Amino acid sequence: MITFLDLHKINDRFRSEFEDALQKSLDTSHFVLGKNVLHFQNEFARYCGTKHCIGVANGLDALTLILKGYIQLGKLKKGDKIIVPANTFIATILSVLHAGLEPVFVEPNPETYNLSADTVTKYLSKDVKALIVVHLYGQLADVLGLKKLAEANNLLLIEDAAQAHGAKDNSNNKAGNIGDAAAFSFYPSKNLGCLGDGGAVTTSDSELYEVIKLLSNYGSNKKYVNDIVGFNSRLDDIQASFLSIKLNTLDEDNRRRREIAREYLRDIDNPKIMISNHSQDENHVFYAFVVEVEDREEFSQYLTKNNIGWLIHYPIPPHKQKALSEYSNLSLPFTEQIHKRILSLPISPVMTEVEVKTVVEVVNRY
Ligand SMILES: Cc1ncc(COP(=O)(O)O)c(C=O)c1O
C-alpha cells in the first residue's frame, strides 16, 4: 500500500532528536512561552526573511489574529470587505467571519487555481480593504501582480501561507515575506508540521507584531495585567522545539517534493488525467499534487483497488458548506467544477523511487 502521507515515516527521521528535546522540556518544565518558542520564532522569521514571527495555536488563529490585529490598529473595521479565493480550505474564510469582516469570494485564475491580479480587479470596490491570497497546494500566487494591485488600491495584502512553507518567488522572497503579514499552519500534514496543532504569523510590521503578540496572550505583556481583550492562542513550547528540529530539513524536503512532482509531470501520460499548471520552480513546494479527472468516483475507487492512497483538497467548496449557507447562491461555476474533479496523488519527502514509479504506472494504466 502506498499511503497518501506516511506521517510515521516522516517523523521517525527525527525520533531521537524529538526524544532529546522532550527530555529537555521535562527538565526545565517551562511549558508555556518558554525558550523553545522564542528560539523557533527567531529561526522562522530568519528563514522567511521577516523581522518578526509570533507563534500561535494554529493556522486559523494566525489568520484571525492578523485581521483582529489590523482592527485593533484601526486599519480595518467591522464590516469591511476582504477578498478571498473561493477555492480554499474553509479556514481562510472563517478567519474573516470570526473577525467580523465580510468575505468577497473570488474565482481563481483558471491556469493556476490561485488568485491573480486580473481575477481580483473586477471585485474591487470602496469597501474592499484587504486581500487574502492563498498559495494553494504550495504554489505561490501571482505575487508581483497582486502586490502592485494592493499598493495601487491601498489594500492590505495578507498571505495564507499554510500550504507554502519555503516557497520563494523569482526575487528570492519567501512565502511569509511577500505581503504585509502572513499566516502559517504547522498541522502535522504540512510541509513543516509539528506533532499536534501549531501556527505562526510572520510580518515585518512592528506595530502589527506587538498587537498580535498581545492579542495571542490574553492581551497581556505582563503577568496578570491585561491591556486589551485578548485570546489564548500560543504556540506550544514542546511543539516549537520539534519545529526547530524539522525546520533544518524543510528545504531538502521541499526539493524532494519538487523532484517527485517533476517525475509525475514528465511521466504521467493519460488523456483521462488532466494536470493544471504546476510550476516546476522553487515557487512551488508541492504540499499537494493535484490532478483532475472527469469521473473522480471511478478513478478514486481504481486507485484504492490498486493500493494507492489519495485525498481530495477539497471535496466541497466553502460557499457550499452548510456552515456558510448564506453564500450558497453565489455564482462560482469554475470553483464548483474544480471541486468536483480534483484529486491529490501521494507526494511526500519520504516516498521511495519505486513508490513514485508505481503511482505513475497505475495512473497511466487507468
Ligand atoms: C490554506 C489553509 N489555510 C488555513 C489553514 C488552517 O490551519 P490550521 O488547520 O492549523 O488551523 C489550513 C490548514 O489546515 C490551510 O490549508
The ligand as a MOL file (V3000), in Angstrom:
LIG
                    3D

  0  0  0     0  0            999 V3000
M  V30 BEGIN CTAB
M  V30 COUNTS 16 16 0 0 0
M  V30 BEGIN ATOM
M  V30 1 C -4.9910 27.1250 3.1170 0
M  V30 2 C -5.1470 26.8690 4.5860 0
M  V30 3 N -5.4680 27.8980 5.3980 0
M  V30 4 C -5.5940 27.7340 6.7220 0
M  V30 5 C -5.4120 26.5110 7.3070 0
M  V30 6 C -5.6900 26.3840 8.7650 0
M  V30 7 O -4.6540 25.8410 9.5130 0
M  V30 8 P -4.9690 25.0240 10.8660 0
M  V30 9 O -5.5590 23.7300 10.4920 0
M  V30 10 O -3.6150 24.9090 11.5040 0
M  V30 11 O -5.8870 25.8680 11.6770 0
M  V30 12 C -5.0410 25.4140 6.5080 0
M  V30 13 C -4.7520 24.0680 7.0390 0
M  V30 14 O -5.3860 23.3460 7.6540 0
M  V30 15 C -4.9320 25.5900 5.1100 0
M  V30 16 O -4.6180 24.5760 4.3010 0
M  V30 END ATOM
M  V30 BEGIN BOND
M  V30 1 1 1 2
M  V30 2 1 2 3
M  V30 3 2 2 15
M  V30 4 2 3 4
M  V30 5 1 4 5
M  V30 6 1 5 6
M  V30 7 2 5 12
M  V30 8 1 6 7
M  V30 9 1 7 8
M  V30 10 2 8 9
M  V30 11 1 8 10
M  V30 12 1 8 11
M  V30 13 1 12 13
M  V30 14 1 12 15
M  V30 15 2 13 14
M  V30 16 1 15 16
M  V30 END BOND
M  V30 END CTAB
M  END
